[in-house]
């Protein structure tokens, strides 16, 4: 699916949701798609930074998200977005990222979640001497439980991504996680 434009709305949960778009059927409130705003994209890139040393590649990000730039402010907390070919993390434009969940099995977005889950576990196991190595199942159970605890479905996919990238077993904090929370500015992809 190649969306050319969509209209997004800022909802009470302070997240953006796709409410209309070309090639999209009319959606009820429960069916609306979550879209990651530029500020959230930047936060995700900060959280992804430590995973580069474990094998995170740019191509997985490109397949996971459709990219959109602001076309017009429609007022009332609504904005019209248009498709962009700019690269996330490299664009001078502030881009919205729509997780590509349109293909069977959730497509590139599902691959991205699996990849970052495995890398987060690899990263944690490589830094800590656990009596028993952490597994992706441990991470998935914790993230699933935290998403189920949210007020009302559907959950915003930003929460899912951050849940994976901030996963730490109970009782453990890491210096790198603390640095990420400080919001330090950094260049994600080396030129």
N, C-alpha and C positions, 0 to 999 in steps of 0.2 A: 504494500500500500504506500502510495506517495502523496501524502497530504500537501497541498499547495498553500493552504491558509487555514487558520482556525481562530475562533474567538474564545478567549479565556476570561475567567472572572475570579476575582479575589473573594474568597468565602470567609465566613466567620471564623474558621479555623486558621486564618492568616496564611493559607496556601492557595495557589492558583489551580483552577480546574478548567479543563476544556469543556465548553458548553455547546459549541457548534463548530462545524468544519466541513470543508468539501470532502466528499467520499464517506462522511460519517452519517450514520442514521440519526434520527432525532433521539436525544438521550434524556432519560429521566434523571433526577438528581442522584439516584443511587448508581446510575450507569456512567456518570461523568468520569472522564479520564483525568488523572492527576498529571500535572506538568510541573517540571522543576524549574524554578525561576533562576535568574542569573546569580543572585546572592547564594542560593542553595547549591548551584553548580560550583561556585567558587569554594564553598565549604566542603563539598564532596571531593574536589581536587586536592584540597589540603589534607583530607583524611586518606586519600589514595597515595599520597607522596611516599610514605614508608614502604608501600608494597611494590614500588618500582624495583627495589633491590631483590625482590622475590620473583620477578618475571612479569610484572604487569606491562602490557603492551598497549600502544595507542589504538591499534586496529580493533581491539575488543570494545573500546569505548565508542568508536565510530559506528560499529554495527548495532550497539545497544540503544542508541538514541537518535531520534529525528530532531533536527535543529531548526529553531525558529527565531526570527528577529522581529522586533516591534515594528509594525507598520503604522498603526494609528491608535491613539487613545480614544475610546468610545465613550468615556465618562462613566460614572456610576460604578467604578471598580471593574470595568471591562476594557479589554485591549484586543485589537485585531493583530494577529501575528502572521507572518509569511515565512515560507520555507527558506532556509538558508543553506548554502553549501560551505559556509565557514566551518573551521575545525574547532571543536570545543577545546578550551584551554589555550588556544593560539590566536583567537579572533580579538580584534580591538573592539568589536561589537559585543554588546551584552546579549548573550543568547539564552533562550529558554530551551530546555531539553525534554522532549516527550519520549518516555521509555517505549521502545518498539515492542509492543505486546500484541501486534496484529497478526503475526504468523502463528501457525499451529505450534503448540508447545511454548508459546511466548517468544519465540525467535531469539534475536540477538540480546534482548534484555535478560532472558533466562540464562543464556550462556554467560553474560556479564555477572549475574548474581552468583552462579556456580563458581566462576573464576575468582571473584573477589573473596568469596567464602573460603575457598581452598587456600588462597594466598594469605588471608588474615590468620588462619590456623597455622600455616607454615611459618609466618612471621612470629606469632606468639610462641610457638614451640621452639623456634630457633633462639629466642631471647631468654627463655626461662627453663629452669631445670625442674619440670613437673614430674611428680612421682609416676604419673600416667599421662602420656601424650594426649593433648586435646584432639578432638575430632570435629569434622564438619557437622556431624549429627549433634554434638554438644551446642555448637553455635546456632544451628537451625532451630533447635528446641527452644533456646533462650529467646531468639528473635521472634519466633512464632508466638510464644507466651506473652511477650511484651506487646505485640500487635493485637492480640486478642483482648488485652487489657485496655485498649483504647476505647473511648466513648462510643462512637457510632461508626459503623462501616459505611462506605468503604474507607480504608486507610489510605493515606497519601503515600505514594511509592518512595518519596524522599525519606520517610520514616523507616522504611524497609532497608534502604541502602545504608543509611546512617547506623541503623541497628547492627548491621553486619560489620561495618567499618570501625565501629566503636566497641565491638564485642570484646569483653574481657571477662574471664571467669570470676565468680564471686570472690571478693577479698583481694583482688590483684589490681593494681594500677600500674601504668607504665609511664616513664618519663616522656617518651615520644607522644603518647596520647595526650599528656598534659600540654606539651608544646603545641599540638594541633588545636587544642581548645583555646589557646591564647590567640589564635588567628594570625600567626606570623605570616607575613607575605613571602612567597617564594615562587620561583619560576618552575612550573611543573615539568615541562618537556625541555630538556637541554637542546640547544640549537646545534 
